[in-house]
Amino acid sequence: MTCVWVSTDVHIDFLLFDSWIAGDNVETATGKRKDFQRYRHHKRTIENDTQDQFNMFDLLVPYLNNPQTLSQQDLFFLNEIDCAEMLKRYYSYDNELMAHILGKQLSRGLRKDLDEVAEKTGIPLKSCNRQFDNLRRIFKMVEDVPGKLSSLISDMFLLDPLQAIAYASMVFITNNRLYVDKRVLQDVRLPILLESSTEFMNSWTSIAEPNGDDQDLHKKFLQDMREIKYTILHSTKQLQEMQKVVNANCKDFSQNKIKATVPILRSLIQIGGGLSNRGEWRDIFEDLMEQVVLPCKEANLRVEEVEVFIAAVRNSFPSLTLPHDVKRRTRASFRTFIETIGNVIILML
């Protein structure tokens, strides 16, 4: 028999709520309670209270999954502050887990494999399932909906701005199937990858246009970068001219550091031109790390020097002897690309 009770004044024990979303059982959650340490002789009473709280949380799951109904449900009276706090905690996530699932198709098969992820990370399977389901639910709700992802997520799921921005980046990574779990990226923290994705979303998409979105890269931007790659890399003269201008603007660099920037410059043009290729786009974090970030570190380029180099690359474009129509048509896209990729490189250093 299912028991449902109504209360006019419900107390949410958020320590127990955290235990519940973490996947703890009642016994484990009871042991974490501060009052349990003080009143061990009342173990049964405290355990029953923990069970009551867990029962309430279980009944609230449908409303936590559909946040706009949480404050409207009539099972329990919840004030707005408690509703907001519950949603914030329910939609919390573990960086280590998300690094395993982001960029992959959020399929039933992937969900079935979460037991292996749980064993590897030490995160309880129940918590892994909750986090996976939360991401998939958000992804499905905003898929192909025009508008700014973080605003859509904030409005639909009533999350605070920072949490909404993080989920927006996760949706972007998943939608574009960007690889984030490569071995070469193991030392790059997930927040860095999310912030980098936010950079891409803000600059390389159609979000600034009417009815635009920040889920896919802008087609004109991709076309421009492909044309720039073809024009510069297929002409030794153009690339040498560009390198000469860059070198002149990095006059305080040692000869070894100047030499190190030669393949880095070529890689940047290659990466930009490859954004229209789905395979190369999916590898962007790996390519940036292997072809730009690590070479910068190996050359002992300081952050300030990398900033000078990026600015030099940006400022070199107007000086190139490209066809006038090509330069005029692609100038804004190149500037957008190099400024954004520079920000991401700095983040990853």
N, C-alpha and C positions, 0 to 999 in steps of 0.2 A: 504494500500500500504506500502511495506517495503522499507525504505530508507537506502542505504549503501553509505558511503562516504569514500574517500581515502585522507589520509593526509601524508605529507612528514616529519612532525615534530609534534609528539603527546606528549602532556604533561599529565603525570599520576599524579593525585592528590591522594596521598596515604592515606590521611585522609579520603577522600571519598571512596577509595577502601576498607579501613578497615570497613567503615560503610556499604558498599555494601555486603561484605562477612559476616558481623555480622547479616545481615538480616534487616537492617533499610530500611524504605521507603524514598522516595525523600525528603519529608517534614522534617522528623527527621534528615536526613543527612545534609540538608541545615542548620538546626538550630545549628548543631555542628561546622559549618565552622567559622573560625576566622574572615573572612571578613564579614560574616553575622552580627556579633555583631557590627561591625563598620559602615556598610552600610545598615542598616535595610530598609531605604527608597528605596533601589534597590532590594527588596526582589524578585520580579518577574524575574529580570535578573539573580540573583544568583541562583534562583531555576531552571531556564532554563539551566544554566551551569551545575548544579548538575545532571539534567536529561540527558544532553548530555553525561556526564561522565558515568552514569549508563547504558545508551544505549550502549556505547562502551564496558563496562565490560560484558554486556549480550552477545554481539557479540563475545567476546573473550572466552566464556565458553568452547566451543569445543576444543580450543587450550590449555586452562589451564588444561583441562582433559587429554590432550595428549601433555605433556610439550615439547616433542622434535619438535613439529610443531609450537610452539608459536613464535619463532624468524623467522620462515619461512613463516608465513601467510602474505598475501599481502593486508589485510584490513587497517592496520595501521603500521606505521613505529615505531618499538620499539627497543631501544638499548639494549645491553646485560645486562647492570646493572639493567634497569627497568624490564626486563624479569625475572631475577633472584629474584628480590625483590617481584615481583608479585607472583611468584611461592611459595616463602617462606611464604608469607602471606596467599595465597589461601589454602595452605596445613597446616596452623596452626590449632590447635585444643584446645578444652577446656578439662582440666583434669577431671572435674566433669562429663562431658558427656561421655568421653571415659571409665571412670570407670563403667558406666552403660551398655555399649555395648560390651566391650572387653570380650573375652572368650565365647561369644555366636555365634551361627550360623548367619552369616550376610545375613539374608533372607528378603524377601519382608515383611513378617509378622513383623519382628523386626523393619523395617523401618516405617511401619504403626503405630507402638506403640510409635514412637518418639514424637508424640504430648503430650503424658503423661510425657515423660522425659523433654520436653521443659517447660511444666507447672511446673514441680517439681523443675527444676534447674533455671528457669528464662532465659534460653538461647532461642532466637527466633527460631521457627521451621525451618525457611529457613536455618539458620546456622547449626542446628542439621542435616538437610538433606544433606547439603554440606559435613560436616565432616564424616557422615556415608558413603556417596557415595565415598568420597576420600579413606577411609580405604578399602572399598570393592573393589574399582578399583585396588588399590595397591595389595591387597591380591590375586585377580584373576590373575594379571599379573605375580606374582612371584611364584605362587603355583606350587610345584613340579619341579621348575627350579633349577638345581644344582648350587652350588656356595654360596658365603657369602651374606646373605640377604641384609645387609646394602649397599654393593657394587652394588647389582642388582638394588635396589631401587634408589640409587644415579644415576646410569647410565640411568635407564629408565625414571625417573621423575625429574632428574636434581636438586635434593634437596641438600642442604649443608650437610656435613658429620654428624653433630649432629642430624639434623632432620631425616636423613636417618636411623641412628641408633635407634632413638626413634620409627620410623615406623616399623623397623625390629623387635623390641621387641613386638610391638603390633600385628604384623603378627604372631609371634611365640606364643604369648598368645592365639590368636584366633585359630590358627591351632591346638594347643594342648588342646583347650577348658579349660584353667586354670581359676578357679574361682577367681575373684578379687573383687567382690562386696558383699562378706559376711560381716555380721555385725561386726564380730571380727576384720575385716580389715579396718573399717571405719576411723580410725585415721592414717592409713598408706597412705601416699601421692602416687599418681600415679607414679611420677618420680622414687620413691623407687622401686616400683614393676617392672617398665620398666628396671631399672638398674639391678635388681635381675635377670630378664629374660635374660639380656645380659650375665650375669655370667653363667647361664645355657647353653646358646647358644655357648659360647666360650669354655666351658669345657666338656660338657656332650654329644655333638653331634659328627658327623663325619667330621666336617668342616676342620680338619687338614689333612684329607686323600685326595688323588687324586679323583676328581669328587664327593667329599663329599658335604654335605650341613649342615646348622644349623637350619633346620626346625623341625627335629625329633631327639629324643634321640638315641644314638648309641646302637645297639643291644647287642654287647659284654659287654658294660658297664652295661646295664640292667641285663644281665645274671650274671655277676660277683657280682653285688650288691645283687641280689636275693640269690646267693649261700652264700655270707657272712652273710646275715640275717639268713638263715637256719642254718649255721654252729655255729654261736654265740648264737642266741636266743634260739635254741633248746638244748643248753647245759648250765646248770646253772654254771658249772665249768668254761667254757670259758668266760661267762659274768662276773663272779666274778673275774677271772684272769685279764680281761681287766680293770675292775673298780679299782683293786688294783694298776695296773700300772699307771692309770690315777691319782689316789689319790697321789701316790708318786711324780708325777710331778706337783701337785698342793699343795705342802707342806705348802705354806703360807696362804692357805684358812682356815677360821674358820671351826669348826666341822659342824656348821649349813649349811655352804656353800658346804662343801664336801657332806653332806647328800642330799642337793638339786640337786647335779649333777647326782645322781644315776638314777632317772627316766628320766632325760634329756638324758643321755647316751643311755639308752634303746630306747628312742624315736628316736634318731638319726639313730640307726641301723634299727629300724622299718621303718622309712621314706625312708631310702636308699633302703631297700629291697622291698619297695612297689612301687618304681618308674615304675616297669614293669606292675603294675596293673593300668589300665586306670583311674579307679575311685579314687584311692589313689593319683596318679600323678596329677589329676585335683584339688585335695584338698591340694596341697603342701603348698600354702601360709597360708591357714587356719590352717593346722596341725603345721607348723612351729611356727605360732603365739601362738596357744593354748598349744602346748607341749614343746616348747623350749623358745621362746622369753618372754612370760609372766612369766613362772617359773623362768627365769633368773632375771627378774625385781623384782618378789616377794621375791627372795632370796637376793636382793640388790647386785647382781653381777655387778661390774663395767665393762665397755667395755674392759679395759685391762685384767681383770680377765677372761672374756669370751674368749678373745684371747689366754690366757694361757691354758684354759680348752680345746679349740679346738686343739691347738698344742699338748697337752697331749694325746688327743684321737688319733690324727694322728700318734704320735710317739709310741703309745701302740701296734699298729698292728704287727710290726715285732717281738715283744716279746711274742705274743700268741703262744701256742703250737698247732697250727693248722696243719693238714696234709700238708706236704711239697709242694705237687703239687697244693693244694688249695691256699696256701699262695703266692707261686710264680706266679700263674695265676691271682690272684685277687689283688695283692698288689698295682699296679699302679691305678686301678680303685678306690680302697678305698681311696687312697691319693687324687685323683682328686675329689672324692665326698666330703670328709670332708673339704678340703681346700675351695671348692666352697660354700658349705653350710655354712661354717664359715663366709665367706664374706657376704653372704646374711643375716645371723643372725645379724651381726654387722650393716648392713644397716637398718634392721627392728627394732633394739633396740631404 
